[in-house]
Amino acid sequence: MFCPPWKVLVEETSNKIKENYGKILFQKPQNFVALFFQQCPLNEMRMATMELITKTHKLITSIKDGDSANQIQKILLNFDEWMDVTSDEAVKEAMSATVSQHTWDNCFKIVVYQKLSKKIAVLDLLFCIRSPESEKRKALINAGVRKLLDKEATFRNGIDWIKTFELNNLKEAQFDNIVYKSIIYGYEKLLKRTLEKFDEKLRCVRLIDQCLKRAETDILENQSQKDLVDFITIKKLPAFIGKISNSYGINAEKYKLYACRALFIEKTQLIYSSFDRYYFELYALEALKGRTVENKLDFLYVISDDLQYACCWAKYLKLSTKSMPPFLPNCEQFDADAELFIEKITKTPLTSEDEDCIVDRKFWGKSYKLITIATPEALNNFIDEYFIKSKPKIMGIDCEAGFPVNNNEKQKIAVLQLATSDWCCLIDIQLLSDKLSENQWRNIFEHFFHPDILRIGFMFQCDYYFLCSRFPNLQKFFEQKERKVLCLQKLTDSTINCDGIFKTKLHICCGLADLAKEILNIDLDKSLQNSDWSKRPLKTFQKLYAISDALIVVLIHEKMEPLLKEKLGETVAAEMFEKSYVCNKKYNS
């Protein structure tokens, strides 16, 4: 029986590819695939290429443990190179040739599972993915990509196909599925990149928010919703919604998300249990603005362990007798206390003046001396008292950066926070930066970065960047090994796979809140992380938040050091710590 020359060429080339599969060749082999494209008739090029892919896949996968992915990529790469040296007219002629549905279907089922390379134009030309030749082929393209979304192993590839070939109708049809599985499979960053429009991001947040609402009433609609709730848990779902809303730039309160009530209760409980009354009252004054009666009652329930305090707040909030919660039936006995409380609370400033002060504040059940510095004189006194007369052995260090004025400007340190087991200090670098000379600043940082002090930070490479953006003359200074900082994120990453260290499964590059929860069982409030640190005056609550980040790393280190020594032995633990130091450039011990 007569066999067309192009079919013979397909047969010969695919067999040669199989013969050379897995061989280690010491001489550069002849490029059979390139010869194929040189010899294939123009009018049969499209059909022959698809047949070559199909035949090669069949032959390679017939070998034990055979994987055709590299060979198919090589075919597509050589096809792309052929197009580069061929005229546009010839390429157009070759790609306009008719291909049987059987050949098209068999080949597409193979290539759809290939990881997309930069040579995507080849696939688009072969299969007309952006402009399908028929409704049937359009349906097959969508069905093929939809199958990729169904399995964790191929899910990311499915998203790549949708984004690369702008399969917007499929994206719309699979929107809920994409959201649920992106989260369950750990592709939150990919999801954020996939949802390009604000409306898509808002729809995503509302979708998850509805899951929370349905979960609490036990009327989840489908298995995907059940899987999402099982994966995150109802308890953690409000916090997750809050996190993803912040990440997407969505104001949860503005869009009246169902999770807002749970988030409000959760945050109120966190602040009430973690910090002193002053800190809590600053939070409450800000958080209760514009709240509904329902929210105010939730607030009172949180503080209901102290009936006198709850009654004082109820009077301040002007709740009617009818609205009073059942646990506050006789508030009249606290009327005198309530009057004094209201007088005090109405005079509490939410923003503090840019001035020096020293006060006692309670963080996580312990009292610390809190020092705020806004003038050169106070800074000099602080250094004299805490770094010259005495020097801390261990010190937490952190900084907050202000927003750049324009896109060309770097983010610069606005506030520097230091903390020990006895005191915490917030230094307003933005106010002080132009009041001291370069030499004076170097002298100051020589004290803070003295070789005898063990400095502890988290993701401190970023903080070095902010410091050097504000003080470029100190770039080399911060590169010195003796100015190193122990980075707890780097330490966590190096120990994350060691047995018995962590009770829960932390991920690489986990956040400070995750680590604090794991090591100390402390819930950190990170809601002010992205606030405007360059705007003056800073809110008092902002300052207390900033200080807590410098303090928490000291507390984590206190627990983590003996834990690693116990689980790994002192020698291995010491090596882990040594490898976790960072300088302004990568530190190698």
C-alpha positions in Angstrom: 0.0 0.0 0.0 1.2 3.4 -0.9 2.3 5.6 2.1 2.6 9.4 1.5 6.2 10.7 1.9 5.3 12.9 4.9 4.0 9.8 6.8 7.2 8.0 6.1 9.1 11.0 7.5 6.9 11.0 10.6 7.6 7.2 11.1 11.3 7.5 10.6 11.7 10.6 12.8 9.7 9.3 15.7 11.6 5.9 15.6 14.9 7.8 15.7 13.7 9.8 18.7 12.8 6.6 20.5 16.1 4.9 19.6 18.0 7.8 21.2 15.7 8.2 24.2 17.7 8.0 27.5 21.1 7.5 25.8 24.2 9.3 27.0 25.9 10.6 23.8 29.5 11.8 23.9 29.2 13.5 20.5 26.5 16.0 19.5 23.8 13.9 17.9 22.2 14.7 14.6 19.1 16.8 15.1 16.4 14.5 13.6 13.6 16.8 14.5 15.2 19.8 12.7 15.7 17.6 9.6 12.0 16.7 9.8 11.0 20.3 9.5 13.5 20.9 6.7 12.2 17.9 4.7 8.4 18.0 5.4 6.2 19.3 2.5 4.8 22.8 3.3 1.2 21.7 2.7 1.5 18.8 5.0 3.5 20.5 7.8 0.6 21.1 10.2 -0.8 17.5 9.9 2.7 16.0 10.0 3.7 17.9 13.1 0.7 16.8 15.0 1.2 13.2 13.9 4.9 13.4 14.9 3.9 14.6 18.4 1.3 11.8 18.7 3.6 9.1 17.4 6.5 10.2 19.6 4.4 10.2 22.7 3.1 6.7 22.0 6.6 5.3 21.4 8.2 6.9 24.4 5.4 6.0 26.8 5.7 2.4 25.7 9.1 2.3 27.3 9.2 1.5 31.0 9.0 4.8 33.0 9.1 6.7 29.7 8.3 10.4 29.8 7.7 12.1 26.5 7.6 15.7 27.8 11.1 16.7 26.8 10.8 15.2 23.4 7.6 17.0 22.7 9.1 20.2 23.9 12.0 19.6 21.5 9.6 19.1 18.6 7.8 22.4 19.5 11.1 24.2 19.9 12.3 23.0 16.5 9.0 24.0 14.9 9.5 27.5 16.3 13.0 27.6 14.9 11.7 26.5 11.5 9.1 29.4 11.6 11.9 31.9 12.4 13.7 31.1 9.1 10.6 30.7 7.0 8.7 33.5 5.4 5.4 34.7 7.0 3.5 33.7 3.8 4.9 30.2 3.9 4.1 29.8 7.6 0.6 31.1 7.0 0.1 28.6 4.1 1.4 25.7 6.2 -0.8 26.5 9.2 -4.0 27.1 7.1 -4.0 23.5 6.0 -6.9 21.3 7.0 -6.3 18.8 9.8 -8.6 15.8 10.4 -10.6 16.0 13.7 -9.1 12.6 14.7 -5.5 13.9 14.3 -6.2 17.2 16.0 -8.0 15.6 18.9 -5.3 12.9 19.6 -2.5 15.5 19.5 -4.3 18.1 21.6 -4.9 15.6 24.4 -1.2 15.2 24.6 0.1 18.8 24.3 -2.5 20.1 26.8 -0.5 18.4 29.6 2.7 20.0 28.5 4.1 22.8 30.7 3.9 25.9 28.7 7.2 27.3 27.5 7.9 30.7 26.1 7.2 29.3 22.6 3.5 29.5 23.0 3.0 31.0 19.5 3.7 27.5 18.1 0.8 25.9 20.0 -1.5 28.8 19.0 -0.6 28.3 15.3 -1.0 24.5 15.4 -4.3 24.4 17.3 -5.8 27.9 16.7 -6.4 28.1 20.5 -7.3 31.8 20.7 -9.6 31.5 17.6 -10.8 27.9 17.3 -11.7 26.6 13.8 -15.0 25.1 15.0 -17.3 25.0 18.0 -16.3 21.4 18.5 -12.6 22.3 18.8 -13.4 25.2 21.0 -15.3 22.8 23.3 -12.4 20.3 23.2 -9.9 23.0 24.2 -12.0 24.1 27.1 -12.6 20.5 28.2 -8.9 19.7 28.0 -8.0 22.8 30.1 -10.9 22.1 32.5 -9.4 18.6 33.2 -6.1 20.2 34.1 -8.0 22.2 36.8 -9.4 19.1 38.3 -6.2 17.7 39.6 -3.6 19.2 41.9 -0.7 18.0 39.8 -1.9 19.8 36.7 -3.9 22.7 38.2 -1.2 25.3 37.8 -0.7 24.3 34.2 -4.5 24.8 33.7 -4.2 28.3 35.1 -1.3 29.0 32.8 -3.3 27.9 29.7 -6.2 30.2 30.7 -3.9 33.2 31.3 -1.6 32.6 28.3 -4.4 32.0 25.7 -6.9 34.4 27.3 -9.5 31.7 27.7 -11.8 34.3 29.5 -15.1 32.4 28.9 -13.6 29.3 30.5 -12.2 31.4 33.4 -15.6 32.8 34.0 -17.2 29.4 33.9 -14.6 27.9 36.2 -14.3 31.0 38.5 -15.5 29.3 41.7 -13.5 26.2 41.0 -10.3 28.2 40.4 -10.7 30.2 43.7 -11.4 27.1 45.9 -8.7 25.0 44.4 -6.1 27.7 44.3 -6.5 28.1 48.1 -6.6 24.4 48.8 -3.6 23.6 46.6 -1.6 26.5 48.1 -1.6 28.7 45.1 -2.8 32.0 46.7 -0.1 34.1 45.0 -1.0 32.5 41.6 -4.7 33.3 42.3 -3.9 36.9 43.0 -2.1 37.2 39.7 -4.9 35.4 37.9 -7.6 37.8 39.2 -6.4 40.8 37.3 -9.4 43.1 37.7 -10.6 44.6 41.0 -14.1 43.2 40.3 -12.6 39.7 40.1 -10.8 40.2 43.4 -14.0 41.4 45.1 -16.0 38.5 43.7 -13.3 36.1 45.0 -13.5 37.6 48.5 -17.3 37.6 48.5 -17.3 34.0 47.4 -15.1 32.9 50.3 -17.2 35.1 52.6 -20.4 33.3 51.5 -18.7 30.0 52.3 -18.3 31.2 55.9 -21.9 32.3 56.1 -23.1 29.0 54.7 -20.8 26.9 56.8 -22.1 28.6 60.0 -25.7 27.7 58.9 -24.6 24.2 57.6 -25.9 24.8 54.1 -22.8 24.5 52.0 -23.8 24.1 48.3 -21.2 21.7 46.9 -18.2 19.6 47.6 -15.7 22.4 46.6 -17.2 24.6 49.4 -17.0 21.7 51.9 -13.4 21.1 50.9 -12.5 24.7 51.4 -14.1 24.9 54.8 -12.5 21.6 55.8 -9.1 22.9 54.6 -9.2 26.3 56.4 -11.7 25.4 59.2 -14.6 27.6 60.2 -12.6 29.0 63.1 -9.8 30.3 60.9 -12.0 31.4 57.9 -12.7 34.9 59.2 -9.0 35.7 59.7 -8.3 34.2 56.2 -11.0 36.4 54.6 -9.5 39.4 56.4 -6.0 38.5 55.2 -7.0 38.0 51.6 -9.1 41.2 51.7 -6.1 43.2 52.8 -3.9 41.6 50.2 -6.4 42.5 47.4 -6.9 46.1 48.7 -10.5 45.4 49.6 -12.1 47.2 52.6 -14.1 44.4 54.3 -16.2 46.9 56.3 -17.0 49.0 53.2 -18.3 46.0 51.4 -20.1 44.7 54.5 -18.6 41.2 54.4 -20.2 38.6 56.6 -16.8 37.9 58.2 -16.5 41.5 59.5 -18.5 40.6 62.7 -16.3 37.6 63.4 -13.2 39.6 62.6 -14.2 42.4 65.0 -14.9 39.9 67.8 -11.7 38.0 67.2 -9.5 41.2 67.1 -11.2 42.6 70.2 -10.5 39.4 72.1 -6.9 39.4 70.9 -6.2 43.0 72.0 -8.1 42.6 75.3 -6.2 39.5 76.3 -2.8 40.5 75.1 -2.2 44.1 76.1 -2.9 46.6 78.9 -6.1 48.6 79.3 -4.5 51.7 77.8 -3.7 49.9 74.6 -7.1 48.2 74.5 -8.9 51.5 75.0 -7.0 53.1 72.2 -8.1 50.2 70.0 -11.7 50.3 71.2 -12.1 54.1 70.6 -11.0 53.6 67.0 -12.8 50.3 66.4 -16.2 51.3 67.8 -16.7 54.3 65.5 -19.8 53.9 63.4 -20.5 50.4 64.8 -24.0 48.9 65.0 -25.7 48.0 68.2 -25.0 44.4 67.4 -21.2 45.1 67.2 -21.3 47.1 70.5 -23.0 44.1 72.2 -20.3 41.8 70.8 -17.7 44.2 72.2 -19.4 44.0 75.7 -19.5 40.2 75.6 -15.7 40.1 75.0 -15.1 42.2 78.2 -17.9 40.6 80.2 -15.4 38.9 82.7 -15.1 42.4 84.3 -18.7 43.6 84.9 -17.7 47.0 86.2 -15.6 47.7 83.2 -18.3 46.4 80.8 -20.9 48.6 82.5 -18.6 51.6 82.1 -18.3 50.9 78.4 -22.0 50.4 78.1 -22.7 53.8 79.6 -20.1 55.4 77.3 -21.7 53.7 74.3 -25.1 55.1 75.4 -26.9 51.8 75.0 -30.5 52.0 75.9 -32.0 49.9 78.8 -33.7 47.8 76.2 -30.5 47.1 74.3 -28.5 46.1 77.4 -27.2 42.5 77.3 -28.6 40.0 79.8 -25.3 39.8 81.8 -25.5 43.6 82.6 -28.9 43.8 84.4 -27.9 46.2 87.2 -25.4 48.8 85.9 -26.7 51.5 88.2 -24.4 50.3 91.0 -21.4 51.4 88.8 -22.8 54.8 87.8 -20.1 56.8 89.7 -17.3 54.6 88.2 -18.9 55.1 84.8 -18.8 58.9 85.1 -15.1 58.9 85.9 -14.4 56.4 83.1 -16.3 58.5 80.5 -14.5 61.6 81.6 -11.2 59.8 81.2 -12.0 58.1 77.9 -13.3 61.2 76.2 -9.9 62.9 76.9 -7.8 60.0 75.5 -6.0 61.2 72.3 -5.9 58.7 69.4 -2.8 60.4 68.1 0.2 61.3 70.2 2.2 64.4 69.8 5.7 64.0 68.3 7.4 64.2 71.7 9.7 62.2 73.9 8.2 60.2 76.7 8.8 57.2 79.0 5.8 55.2 80.3 5.1 51.7 81.6 3.1 49.5 79.3 2.0 45.9 79.5 2.5 43.4 76.6 1.4 39.8 76.9 1.0 40.0 80.6 4.3 41.6 81.5 5.1 45.3 82.1 7.9 47.0 80.1 9.4 50.5 80.1 8.2 52.1 76.8 10.5 54.8 75.6 9.5 57.1 72.7 12.2 59.3 71.1 11.5 62.2 68.8 14.4 64.6 69.6 18.2 64.4 69.3 18.5 65.2 73.1 16.3 62.2 74.0 18.2 60.0 71.6 21.6 60.9 73.2 20.2 60.4 76.7 18.8 57.0 75.6 22.1 55.8 74.2 24.0 57.0 77.3 21.7 55.2 79.6 21.1 52.0 77.8 24.2 51.5 75.5 27.1 53.2 77.3 26.4 52.9 81.0 25.0 49.5 80.4 24.6 47.4 77.2 21.9 44.8 76.4 23.1 41.3 75.7 20.1 40.4 73.5 17.9 42.9 71.6 15.0 42.7 69.2 15.2 45.1 66.3 12.7 46.0 63.6 11.7 49.0 61.4 8.7 50.3 59.6 9.1 52.1 56.2 7.1 55.0 54.9 5.4 55.0 51.5 7.5 56.4 48.7 6.4 59.8 47.4 6.7 58.6 43.8 7.4 55.4 41.9 11.1 56.3 41.5 11.7 56.8 45.2 12.9 54.0 47.4 11.1 53.0 50.6 13.0 54.5 53.6 12.9 53.6 57.3 10.5 55.8 59.1 10.5 54.3 62.6 13.1 52.1 64.3 12.0 49.8 67.2 14.3 48.2 69.7 13.3 45.8 72.6 14.9 43.8 75.4 13.4 41.7 78.2 13.0 45.0 80.2 12.4 47.9 77.9 11.1 48.8 74.5 12.0 51.9 72.4 10.5 53.6 69.4 12.8 56.0 67.6 11.2 58.4 65.0 13.9 58.2 62.4 11.8 60.3 59.9 11.6 63.2 62.4 15.3 62.9 63.4 17.0 62.1 60.1 17.9 65.6 59.1 18.6 66.8 62.6 21.8 64.8 62.9 24.9 64.7 60.7 26.1 61.5 58.8 28.9 61.0 61.4 26.4 61.3 64.3 24.1 58.7 62.7 27.0 56.4 62.2 28.0 56.8 65.8 24.4 56.0 66.9 24.2 52.8 64.7 27.6 51.7 66.0 25.9 51.5 69.4 22.8 49.7 68.1 24.9 47.3 66.0 27.7 46.8 68.5 29.4 43.3 68.1 28.7 42.4 71.7 24.9 42.6 71.2 22.9 39.7 69.9 20.4 41.4 67.6 17.3 39.4 66.6 15.0 40.4 63.7 12.6 38.9 61.2 13.1 39.1 57.4 15.8 41.6 58.3 17.3 41.8 54.8 14.3 44.0 54.0 15.1 46.2 57.0 18.7 46.6 55.9 17.3 47.9 52.6 15.1 50.5 54.3 18.0 51.6 56.5 20.4 52.0 53.6 17.7 53.9 51.6 17.5 56.4 54.3 21.3 56.3 55.1 23.2 55.4 51.9 26.5 56.3 53.5 26.1 53.4 55.9 25.8 50.8 53.2 29.3 49.4 53.8 28.9 49.7 57.5 25.9 47.3 57.5 27.8 44.9 55.3 30.4 44.2 58.1 30.0 40.8 59.6 30.0 42.1 63.1 26.9 44.1 62.4 24.9 41.0 61.7 21.4 40.2 62.9 19.9 36.8 63.7 17.0 36.4 61.3 14.3 34.2 62.8 12.7 33.6 59.4 16.0 32.2 58.1 16.4 30.1 61.3 12.8 28.8 60.9 13.4 27.9 57.3 16.5 25.9 58.2 14.8 23.9 60.9 11.3 23.5 59.3 11.9 19.9 58.2 13.5 18.8 61.5 11.4 16.3 63.4 9.9 17.4 66.7 10.6 21.1 66.4 7.2 22.5 65.3 3.8 21.1 66.3 2.1 22.4 63.2 3.3 22.4 59.6 4.9 25.8 58.9 5.7 26.7 55.4 9.0 28.1 54.0 9.2 31.9 54.4 6.3 31.9 57.0 5.3 35.1 58.6 6.1 36.4 62.0 2.5 35.9 63.1 2.7 32.2 62.2 5.9 31.7 64.1 4.6 33.6 67.2 1.5 31.4 67.2 3.6 28.2 66.8 6.3 29.0 69.4 4.4 31.2 72.0 0.7 30.5 71.2 0.4 34.3 70.8 -1.9 35.8 68.1 -0.2 38.8 66.6 -2.3 41.7 65.2 -0.8 42.5 61.8 -3.6 44.8 60.6 -1.5 48.0 60.9 1.5 46.5 59.0 0.6 48.4 55.8 -0.5 51.6 57.4 1.1 54.9 56.5 4.3 55.2 58.6 5.4 58.4 57.0 2.3 60.4 58.0 2.7 62.5 61.2 1.6 62.4 63.9 1.6 58.7 64.3 -1.4 57.2 66.1 -0.5 56.0 69.6 -1.9 52.6 68.6 0.4 52.5 65.6 3.4 53.1 67.9 2.4 50.3 70.3 1.9 48.0 67.4 5.4 48.8 66.0 7.0 48.1 69.3 5.3 44.7 69.7 7.1 43.4 66.6 10.5 44.2 68.1 9.5 42.6 71.4 8.0 39.4 70.1 11.2 38.3 68.4 13.0 38.5 71.8 10.2 36.3 73.3 10.4 33.8 70.4 14.2 33.5 70.7 13.9 32.9 74.5 11.7 29.8 73.7 13.3 28.7 70.5 16.9 28.6 71.6 16.5 25.9 74.3 14.0 24.1 72.1 16.5 23.7 69.3 19.3 22.7 71.7 17.1 20.0 73.3 15.9 18.6 70.0 19.0 18.9 67.9 21.9 19.0 70.4 23.9 22.0 71.2 26.5 21.6 68.4 23.9 21.3 65.6 21.7 24.0 67.1 24.7 26.4 67.3 25.4 25.7 63.6 21.8 26.4 62.7 21.9 29.7 64.6 25.3 30.7 63.0 23.9 30.1 59.5 20.8 32.2 60.2 22.7 35.5 60.6 22.3 38.1 57.9 24.1 41.3 57.0 23.3 43.9 54.4 24.7 41.4 52.0 24.5 37.6 52.3 26.4 36.5 55.4 28.6 33.5 55.2 30.2 32.4 58.4 
